[in-house]
Amino acid sequence: MTLTLFTFHGAVFTALKTVGEIRERARKLALKVGLATAVCASVFLLWTQVDSGDAKSLVALVVAVGALVAALVANQAGREGWSFALSGVTIVAAVAMLFLTLFPNVMPSSLDESWSLTVTNASSSPYTLKIMTWCAGIATPVVLLYQGWTYWVFRKRIGTQHIAEAVH
């Protein structure tokens, strides 16, 4: 499911950032992969809901499937920005559903329930969390600045006309 979902998300992003033939090919690929994603995601998320879901995970399932269908419709309408945003919502909702159905387990054991990795025994010590908070406090602004710069530099659509001719 995640392979097809992220491939769909990438194809929509490619269509969003390109023009001409590349954009049309990316939109067609996004439709094909998106339909496969809809089937895979619906089956997987429904199976997960039936197996171990509750009301909260049901909300996440409805949001994920609804956003995916809306992303496919937006892609067909040539609205790649909306399609990209909605496929992002699909990713967030699908991951939220998985966490909601797994909690308190992080990695459930199929051999013995007592061997499962839980949120409690997977957590870091207070000292480690303190160090990581300082590291994140320093690194996060740098990453945000860099990401902002790259989005600014690559803000326009590109096409084959932007590629220089090969020099022989």
Secondary structure, 3 states (H helix, E strand, C coil): CHHHHHHHHHHHHHHHCECHHHHHHHHHHHHHHHHHHHHHHHHHHHHHHHHHCCHHHHHHHHHHHHHHHHHHHHHHCCCHHHHHHHHHHHHHHHHHHHHHHHCCEEECCCCCHHHCEEHHHHCCCHHHHHHHHHHHHHHHHHHHHHHHHHHHHCCCCECHHHCCCCCC
